[in-house]
Amino acid sequence: MFESVCSLPLSGDVFAQAVHPTEPLVAVGLFNGRVKCFRLPPTTGGGSSVSEDDAETSILSDGRATIDTIWETKRHKRSCRALTYSPDGDFMFSAGSDGIVKHFSSSSGRVASKVLVPKFANQEDAPSILHAIDPQHILLGTDAGALHIFDLRQDGLAGKAARTSFPHTDYISSIVPLPPKAATEKGGGGDGASVFPKQWVTTGGTTLAVTDIRSGTLVRSDDQEDDLLVLTMWDRGSWDDQQERVIVDTGRGGGDSIDAVALIPEEAGYGKKLFAAVGDGSLRLVDLIKREVDITATLRHDDQEGAIAIDFDCYGRMITAGGSIVKIWEDLTELQIADSDDEDEDEEDGSESDDDDDDDDGDDDDEEEGDDSSDNGKAAKNKKKRAREESSDDSDDSDDDSADERERERQEKQRKRREAIAARLGPMGAHGVLKFDGLD
């Protein structure tokens, strides 16, 4: 199960979080309009290039690894409300309550273009969410329920919105692209080109809608009532009404709200499960097959503040943000099982040693009984003993050497695994805090 391996303190409350698609980079937008980008230490899992010799070491090393600040800037005059990376990770987009959307380099933070959030009924409209659906188009959802599509090929964000639709009558809270039917499309010469989503699902207020980049809003669901405490599941293509609901928090007074959800990557091997961030600071694991919450796997982002964002980085680590902290979680199940196996091996070795001692004692007892009983019994026992000694004379040296070598290898492997677990958790256990470079 996932364990918290690092807590990153921030200078203020976080309002938005974005994780780079291919690098261990995390960006956060704060209530004071500042945007910060951090580089996390590499890990040995999830496609890391760490050599096999170093495969036992921890993602956050032995507690001496640092989280570096790549850059930070005062991006907006007021709070930063939305933040996202482009699909290739080369650019970022931010939207603030000052009514400005900015397009900038993810490596330096340098602004490339910006645009004002379009007005609604001649009134200022605040941004609520951003999503880059492909390298050329960015989606902007607003508090008024408007969904604007900007074409970056037309002077970046400097031009007007290419298309505007109103799939909802209240603020847009999420945008999820629908996977395209084909992963690649044949280009000239037989080369495959990436296919990006052309449709996406949005939630706003108490409704769900499907929008097409060419045709606008295709369908809008029935009113689902004001129920933020329930995880609702839908069948693709049947958008009129939900398929099933799962009550995530059954606390008194109806429980706390669900502020964020994230599907666990398939590579983690958990099956179809997701984490839901609840307003009380807990992270609930939901099994989408069994349609139930696994109460034995509940995590906690904070005792007072709930997480407003959950993401998974390129190494499969879970990143949660809420209050004034960002937490990094890693699946330590494999190492914990390995350590448990080592302990079992130790117990087995100990029991085998005891059994050998018992056998030796038994031989002594048998010899004493043989002496008391008859000379024939003693002669037979001595004959068997001599036969065993003669058969083992030729292989004693080699067997002893190989047994000693195997024992040394086993002990060395056990030591490395224990050191790896201790290094992952750090000197303060599963809740240790690293040192940080570049913070105010």
Disulfide bonds with the S-S distance in Angstrom:
none
